[in-house]
């Protein structure tokens, strides 16, 4: 089958890793065992919480994001600073009420090394372990941070926003990065990493007779298998749901972004390569407030509004908010931003305002008030909209 339809959506998957990327990921190391990789990942996820610009004991709103300059973008304004700026368009809080927690470097390099380096274990074992580490470590790091918040009940927190997440599909795209290259005739082919991946999955490393789709299906099946059966991931997902419930009981609204891969994943869905739930944020659960992106089509009237093409269709989505071509100014950045990353903080801002108006109301009641204040659902969708 012709794979050209993947190219616009998967540009990074069709390029081999640069030598600099491989060096940074430690891919020139002699060897790394699965146990060492797991230990490295566990140690990083349990490192002390990194309070960006210091601990703020008077904060009412906390942001879990990447705050180092350049994180997430090539300009000098980090993803986290843009998220905070978007929040302030909804709720203009001063710095004294904001806590920034840097999660931008919470992922270890262990998974990348397992997926690229040979070792004593079989390729199949190493790839499965790499998948598990990628799925678990972001969630585990988040849980460690939430535990630290709940351990101090005297903090005046009312709202947490986390515009970073992970999903089975993001893990898949991360694994595929560097798996393809070009031969001497300029034709797309599997790189050495791609050949190693095919060996691990037990499929031919060829593009003939639909070989690429065969490999993608095998990879998706392996990721789904690890996601649904990994004791570590099952434990961390249950732990996250329990922490989310406890936050709500403590009167804290915990907002997460839904994810931005629906349009990218569409060709794979149409070709029955991945299941629909591959795009769902692993942070999503019934106790969190999950926010998707609204596309207002650049018009002032809501009649033509739709769910943004990229916004995850996760059934746990609670609200939609504008997330397409949102004008933003922060630091040296002046322009437009897109993504559920910028829909979530807008809703978080509305929740923070309601917490100030109703200081004794529990978190679930604050959510219900916001639902009552929301706009009607968009076409073919009854999810409450926050303008």
LINDATA-V414384 format. One record per residue. N is the residue number from 1. RES is the residue in one letter. PHI is phi in whole degrees, -180 to 180 (none if undefined). NEAR is the number of other C-alpha atoms within 12 Angstrom. Layout:
N|RES|PHI|NEAR / N|RES|PHI|NEAR
This chain:
1|X|none|15 / 2|X|-66|15 / 3|X|-103|25 / 4|X|-62|16 / 5|X|-69|18 / 6|X|-81|26 / 7|X|-61|17 / 8|X|-63|15 / 9|X|-90|21 / 10|X|-124|28 / 11|X|-61|19 / 12|X|-74|21 / 13|X|-81|30 / 14|X|-100|29 / 15|X|-124|25 / 16|X|-73|27 / 17|X|-63|28 / 18|X|-75|16 / 19|X|-57|13 / 20|X|-65|12 / 21|X|-63|17 / 22|X|-65|22 / 23|X|-67|16 / 24|X|-63|17 / 25|X|-81|23 / 26|X|72|24 / 27|X|-77|26 / 28|X|-93|19 / 29|X|-63|20 / 30|X|-68|14 / 31|X|-165|22 / 32|X|-152|30 / 33|X|-83|28 / 34|X|-62|33 / 35|X|-62|22 / 36|X|-64|23 / 37|X|-63|34 / 38|X|-66|30 / 39|X|-64|21 / 40|X|-63|25 / 41|X|-64|35 / 42|X|-64|28 / 43|X|-63|20 / 44|X|-68|27 / 45|X|-68|31 / 46|X|-102|27 / 47|X|-66|24 / 48|X|-57|18 / 49|X|-62|28 / 50|X|-99|31 / 51|X|-82|28 / 52|X|-71|26 / 53|X|65|15 / 54|X|93|17 / 55|X|-74|21 / 56|X|-124|24 / 57|X|-80|22 / 58|X|-106|19 / 59|X|-69|28 / 60|X|-103|36 / 61|X|-131|44 / 62|X|-120|45 / 63|X|-119|50 / 64|X|-102|45 / 65|X|-166|41 / 66|X|-93|34 / 67|X|-114|33 / 68|X|-67|27 / 69|X|-54|23 / 70|X|89|20 / 71|X|-68|22 / 72|X|88|24 / 73|X|-149|19 / 74|X|-88|13 / 75|X|-85|19 / 76|X|-84|20 / 77|X|-91|27 / 78|X|-72|29 / 79|X|-58|38 / 80|X|-62|38 / 81|X|-66|42 / 82|X|-67|45 / 83|X|-63|45 / 84|X|-63|47 / 85|X|-63|35 / 86|X|-65|40 / 87|X|-57|40 / 88|X|-70|29 / 89|X|-69|27 / 90|X|-100|27 / 91|X|-146|28 / 92|X|-78|22 / 93|X|-80|25 / 94|X|-77|16 / 95|X|-59|25 / 96|X|-64|19 / 97|X|-110|27 / 98|X|-121|38 / 99|X|-113|38 / 100|X|-105|38 / 101|X|-116|40 / 102|X|-83|36 / 103|X|-114|41 / 104|X|-65|35 / 105|X|-118|26 / 106|X|-84|39 / 107|X|-100|35 / 108|X|-79|35 / 109|X|-97|33 / 110|X|-64|39 / 111|X|-64|39 / 112|X|-61|43 / 113|X|-71|39 / 114|X|-63|47 / 115|X|-80|50 / 116|X|-124|40 / 117|X|-107|32 / 118|X|-72|29 / 119|X|-161|24 / 120|X|-68|16 / 121|X|-76|20 / 122|X|-73|22 / 123|X|-54|28 / 124|X|-63|27 / 125|X|-66|26 / 126|X|-70|36 / 127|X|-66|43 / 128|X|-62|37 / 129|X|-67|40 / 130|X|-62|42 / 131|X|-62|47 / 132|X|-62|43 / 133|X|-62|47 / 134|X|-62|47 / 135|X|-72|45 / 136|X|-86|43 / 137|X|-67|44 / 138|X|-66|40 / 139|X|-66|41 / 140|X|-66|41 / 141|X|-64|43 / 142|X|-59|47 / 143|X|-61|35 / 144|X|-62|30 / 145|X|-67|35 / 146|X|-64|36 / 147|X|-59|23 / 148|X|-65|22 / 149|X|-68|38 / 150|X|-70|27 / 151|X|-72|15 / 152|X|-121|15 / 153|X|-68|19 / 154|X|-86|14 / 155|X|-66|25 / 156|X|-83|28 / 157|X|-63|35 / 158|X|-121|46 / 159|X|-145|49 / 160|X|-125|47 / 161|X|-118|49 / 162|X|-131|51 / 163|X|-94|50 / 164|X|-112|45 / 165|X|-157|43 / 166|X|-148|37 / 167|X|-152|40 / 168|X|-60|40 / 169|X|-69|43 / 170|X|-64|33 / 171|X|-63|39 / 172|X|-62|42 / 173|X|-66|33 / 174|X|-65|27 / 175|X|-67|40 / 176|X|-75|39 / 177|X|-62|30 / 178|X|86|35 / 179|X|-84|36 / 180|X|-120|36 / 181|X|-151|28 / 182|X|-131|20 / 183|X|-85|14 / 184|X|-65|8 / 185|X|-95|8 / 186|X|82|11 / 187|X|-90|17 / 188|X|-67|26 / 189|X|-149|28 / 190|X|-78|32 / 191|X|-78|28 / 192|X|-54|24 / 193|X|-64|34 / 194|X|-64|40 / 195|X|-64|29 / 196|X|-63|32 / 197|X|-64|44 / 198|X|-62|36 / 199|X|-61|27 / 200|X|-65|31 / 201|X|-87|29 / 202|X|74|23 / 203|X|-126|24 / 204|X|-66|24 / 205|X|-87|29 / 206|X|-142|24 / 207|X|-96|27 / 208|X|-76|17 / 209|X|55|14 / 210|X|70|18 / 211|X|-62|24 / 212|X|-67|34 / 213|X|-65|32 / 214|X|-61|28 / 215|X|-65|35 / 216|X|-62|38 / 217|X|-63|26 / 218|X|-63|28 / 219|X|-66|36 / 220|X|-62|37 / 221|X|-65|26 / 222|X|-66|35 / 223|X|-63|39 / 224|X|-62|30 / 225|X|-63|23 / 226|X|-65|28 / 227|X|-58|34 / 228|X|-87|23 / 229|X|-119|18 / 230|X|-65|23 / 231|X|-58|17 / 232|X|-64|25 / 233|X|-70|32 / 234|X|-59|22 / 235|X|-62|20 / 236|X|-70|30 / 237|X|-68|31 / 238|X|-66|23 / 239|X|-62|26 / 240|X|-65|33 / 241|X|-64|27 / 242|X|-67|23 / 243|X|-64|34 / 244|X|-62|39 / 245|X|-63|26 / 246|X|-66|27 / 247|X|-60|34 / 248|X|-60|31 / 249|X|-65|23 / 250|X|-83|27 / 251|X|84|35 / 252|X|-109|44 / 253|X|-85|46 / 254|X|-110|50 / 255|X|-107|51 / 256|X|-130|48 / 257|X|-83|52 / 258|X|-77|50 / 259|X|120|47 / 260|X|-125|40 / 261|X|-112|40 / 262|X|-62|36 / 263|X|-70|25 / 264|X|-67|28 / 265|X|-81|38 / 266|X|-54|28 / 267|X|-60|25 / 268|X|-72|31 / 269|X|-65|24 / 270|X|-63|17 / 271|X|-97|21 / 272|X|55|19 / 273|X|-90|27 / 274|X|-127|31 / 275|X|-81|24 / 276|X|-59|27 / 277|X|-79|28 / 278|X|-65|38 / 279|X|-86|40 / 280|X|-68|35 / 281|X|-64|43 / 282|X|-65|44 / 283|X|-82|47 / 284|X|-74|39 / 285|X|-160|30 / 286|X|-63|25 / 287|X|-93|30 / 288|X|-89|40 / 289|X|-105|46 / 290|X|-98|48 / 291|X|-120|51 / 292|X|-102|52 / 293|X|-101|50 / 294|X|-101|48 / 295|X|-109|35 / 296|X|-87|28 / 297|X|60|20 / 298|X|73|18 / 299|X|-117|14 / 300|X|-79|12 / 301|X|-94|14 / 302|X|-82|23 / 303|X|-67|17 / 304|X|-103|18 / 305|X|-69|30 / 306|X|-141|32 / 307|X|-67|41 / 308|X|-58|35 / 309|X|-55|27 / 310|X|-84|29 / 311|X|-69|42 / 312|X|-58|41 / 313|X|-95|37 / 314|X|-51|34 / 315|X|-65|24 / 316|X|-83|29 / 317|X|-60|38 / 318|X|-99|39 / 319|X|-140|51 / 320|X|-117|51 / 321|X|-146|49 / 322|X|-52|43 / 323|X|-146|45 / 324|X|-124|33 / 325|X|52|22 / 326|X|-84|30 / 327|X|-68|20 / 328|X|-149|26 / 329|X|-136|20 / 330|X|-154|25 / 331|X|56|18 / 332|X|-79|16 / 333|X|-88|22 / 334|X|-135|16 / 335|X|174|17 / 336|X|-120|18 / 337|X|-125|26 / 338|X|-134|31 / 339|X|130|40 / 340|X|-66|48 / 341|X|-57|51 / 342|X|-106|49 / 343|X|-81|53 / 344|X|-58|52 / 345|X|-67|54 / 346|X|-66|45 / 347|X|-68|54 / 348|X|-58|51 / 349|X|-63|41 / 350|X|-65|40 / 351|X|-66|45 / 352|X|-61|42 / 353|X|-64|29 / 354|X|-67|32 / 355|X|-62|31 / 356|X|-70|25 / 357|X|-75|15 / 358|X|-129|19 / 359|X|-63|21 / 360|X|-101|17 / 361|X|-79|24 / 362|X|-69|26 / 363|X|-62|36 / 364|X|-67|30 / 365|X|-71|22 / 366|X|-60|33 / 367|X|-61|37 / 368|X|-64|20 / 369|X|-62|21 / 370|X|-66|32 / 371|X|-62|27 / 372|X|-65|16 / 373|X|-87|19 / 374|X|-76|24 / 375|X|-82|22 / 376|X|-70|23 / 377|X|-65|25 / 378|X|-84|29 / 379|X|-54|19 / 380|X|59|12 / 381|X|-159|21 / 382|X|-108|19 / 383|X|-71|30 / 384|X|-57|32 / 385|X|-114|38 / 386|X|-110|37 / 387|X|-99|32
